Structure formats: C-alpha cells, structure tokens
Amino acid sequence: MASMKSPEIVLSFNEIAFYFTRAAVGVGVPYGLAEDFARSSIWIAISGIDPVEISLPALKSLDENYSSIQVCQTDGISGIVLSSIEKKQLSALQGGPVVCDCISLISKKSKEYHHFTIKKVDNPFLIAAAVGSNKLGYWQISWNSSNGNLCSVLTTQNGNYKTSWEGNNIPEQDSPSDVFVMSIENDLKNDSNWKYQKTYFYKNRKKYLEEGIPIYCDWHKFYYYFSRVLVPSDEKSRILGAGAGLIDRD
C-alpha cells in the first residue's frame, strides 16, 4: 500500500459498512454475506491496510464470473472441506463466513481436532479477515502465495492477529490457493514460529474511529460496484416510488 501519498477518500466505520455492503450486493452477493464482508473490511482497515486494495480483486473476480459463492461442504480425511459447487474459484466472501459458522459450532474441548480446507480460494487473506473479525480465538490460516511462499495468519484474542510476513503488504495473489484453517490454541505457548512476530492490535480501532479510514487504492473502481445498487434519479423512478413523491401530501 502506498501510504505516503494522499488518500483518495477518508471514510468512517459506518461509511465503510454502508459502501462495502452495497458494493458486494452490486456484484450479486446476498445482503447477509455482504454485511459479513463489510465487517471483515473494517477489521482489515483497523490494522492499517487499505481495505479497497484487498477487497477489490475479490469483487472483480465475482463480477467477471471467475469466482462463485456456491459452496459444497464435505468431510475429508483431515477435516471439513469447503469447495465451489461450480468449476470456478470459491469466493472468499462465501468461504470466510461458512468456515466461521463451522468454527462457532465447535465445542472448546474439540477445537484441536478440527481442521478446515477451503479449496481454490480467490482471496485467501479475506478468509483470515472473516475469522479475525468474528473474534473466534486462536486459529492459524495458511495458504501459498502466487510465488509459492507459505503465508500464515494467526488470529488471537479480541480481534488481534499476527502474520508470517513482515510489513503491511499482503503477499501478491494472482491465482487461487487452497486455504488451511486449524486451531493452535493449545500449542501456542510452545510455537516458536509466532513468538517474535508483530501483533496487529484491535485496540487501534479507537484511532480510526476518531480519524477515519483512509482509502488510497482505486476508489473509483470500487464505487462503480457500489453505484449499481443506486436507483436512477429521474421522473420515471419517482413515479415508481423512489425518493419523495411528485406531490407532497404531508
């Protein structure tokens, strides 16, 4: 993210919820999933990452019919497997909320025995954002980036998280990847891989509540998806019920 340049726009949390929910609806996502997507986008923004930069490719992939929100759940050898019903990538806008629903149904005692594999995900980091924004505890979300490097996110308590890479730049992802989600709560104290990694704190929420969330990346492209849900402001639309009536009867 090019944080040194001026932002194209600065949004409040409520505006993020408003625009991001409707942008997702604009590419065909049901309203409930769109709200989940907006909540994940706020979680991304709180850590200092431009949420448009992360989410725009996922919206574009759905709009261009490369990804699907039609999901199939099966029981595999190593746990639950989620995949697209169609011969497409699975949209993270669907995969994230589904795995969160599965996790929420697991008892605390059985967490360590549960593993999830999400096949051919278009935007793996959005899976981590869904788990993190739902504050589901200690889960490790892993995938291979486009250059073959293993990437991992550890969600911790209260919406905090760590990453296996340095800095705020998410590794490039120009092809789908399988995502693996597993509980490491019982092994965290002995896991040296995460001991010295930077923690992104959810407490930064207060800062962004006061200052707003800066958007640096392609706001006009994102707004295009949002604009699809707007009702045209013309005489015909007003006659059909949009906006105020032609005659004020109050």
Residue pairs with C-beta under 8 A, 6 or more apart in sequence:
1 49
1 50
1 53
1 168
1 169
1 216
1 217
2 216
2 217
3 48
3 168
3 216
5 216
7 214
7 215
7 216
8 215
8 216
8 217
8 219
8 220
9 214
9 215
9 219
10 211
10 212
10 213
10 214
10 215
11 19
11 212
11 213
11 215
12 209
12 212
12 213
13 42
13 208
13 209
13 213
16 38
16 41
16 42
16 45
16 51
16 213
17 35
17 38
17 39
17 42
19 222
19 223
19 226
20 34
20 37
20 38
20 41
20 51
20 55
21 31
21 34
21 35
21 37
21 38
22 34
22 226
22 229
23 34
23 59
23 222
23 223
23 225
23 226
24 33
24 34
24 37
24 38
24 59
24 93
24 225
25 31
25 34
25 228
25 229
26 59
26 225
26 226
26 227
26 228
26 229
27 59
27 62
27 63
27 225
27 228
28 62
28 63
28 69
29 37
29 62
29 69
29 91
29 93
30 69
33 69
33 93
33 94
33 97
34 93
36 93
36 96
36 97
36 100
36 130
37 55
37 93
37 126
39 133
39 134
40 96
40 126
40 129
40 130
40 132
40 133
41 51
41 54
41 55
41 129
42 51
42 133
42 213
43 129
43 132
43 133
43 159
43 202
44 51
44 54
44 55
44 125
44 129
45 51
45 208
45 213
46 159
46 200
46 202
46 204
46 205
46 208
47 161
47 168
47 200
47 204
48 168
48 200
48 204
49 168
49 170
50 214
50 215
50 216
50 217
51 213
51 215
52 215
52 216
52 217
52 218
52 219
52 222
53 216
53 217
53 218
54 123
54 125
54 126
54 129
54 170
55 123
55 126
55 222
56 217
56 218
56 221
56 222
57 122
57 123
57 173
58 67
58 91
58 92
58 93
58 122
58 123
58 126
59 222
59 225
61 67
61 89
61 91
61 122
61 123
62 68
62 69
62 91
62 93
63 225
65 88
66 88
66 89
66 122
67 84
67 88
67 89
67 90
67 91
67 122
68 84
68 85
68 86
68 88
68 89
68 90
68 91
68 94
69 91
69 93
69 94
70 84
70 85
70 86
70 94
71 82
71 83
71 84
71 85
71 90
71 94
71 95
71 98
72 82
72 83
72 84
72 85
73 80
73 81
73 82
73 98
73 102
74 80
74 81
74 83
75 81
76 117
78 115
78 117
79 114
79 115
79 116
79 117
79 182
80 102
80 114
80 115
80 116
80 117
81 116
81 117
81 118
81 119
82 90
82 95
82 98
82 99
82 116
82 117
82 118
82 119
83 90
83 118
83 119
83 120
84 90
84 119
84 120
88 120
89 120
89 121
89 122
89 176
90 118
90 119
90 120
90 121
90 122
90 176
91 121
91 122
91 123
92 121
92 122
92 123
92 124
92 125
92 126
92 127
92 130
93 126
95 118
95 121
95 127
95 130
95 179
96 126
96 127
96 129
96 130
96 131
97 130
99 116
99 118
99 127
99 130
99 131
99 181
100 130
100 131
100 134
100 136
102 114
102 116
103 114
103 116
103 131
103 134
103 136
103 139
103 181
104 134
104 136
106 114
111 137
111 183
111 185
111 186
112 183
112 185
112 186
114 182
114 183
115 180
115 181
115 182
116 180
116 181
116 182
117 178
117 179
117 180
117 181
118 127
118 178
118 179
118 180
118 181
119 178
120 176
120 177
120 178
121 127
121 143
121 176
121 177
121 178
121 179
122 176
123 173
124 141
124 143
124 151
124 173
124 177
124 179
125 153
125 170
125 173
127 141
127 143
127 179
127 181
128 141
128 153
128 155
128 161
131 139
131 141
131 155
131 181
132 153
132 155
132 159
132 160
132 161
133 159
135 157
135 158
135 159
136 155
137 155
137 156
137 157
137 183
137 185
138 154
138 155
138 156
138 157
138 183
138 184
138 185
138 188
139 154
139 155
139 181
139 182
139 183
139 184
140 152
140 153
140 154
140 180
140 181
140 182
140 183
140 184
141 152
141 153
141 154
141 155
141 179
141 180
141 181
142 150
142 151
142 152
142 153
142 179
142 180
142 181
143 150
143 151
143 177
143 178
143 179
143 180
144 150
144 151
144 177
144 178
145 151
145 171
145 172
145 173
145 177
146 171
146 172
146 173
146 174
146 175
146 177
147 171
147 172
149 171
150 164
151 163
151 164
151 165
151 171
152 163
152 164
152 193
153 161
153 162
153 163
153 164
154 161
154 162
154 163
154 184
154 194
154 197
155 161
156 162
156 199
158 202
159 202
160 199
160 200
160 201
160 202
161 199
161 200
162 194
162 197
162 198
162 199
162 200
163 197
163 198
163 200
164 193
164 197
165 171
166 198
184 191
188 194
215 222
231 237
231 242
231 243
232 242
233 242
233 243
237 243
238 244
238 245
238 246
239 246
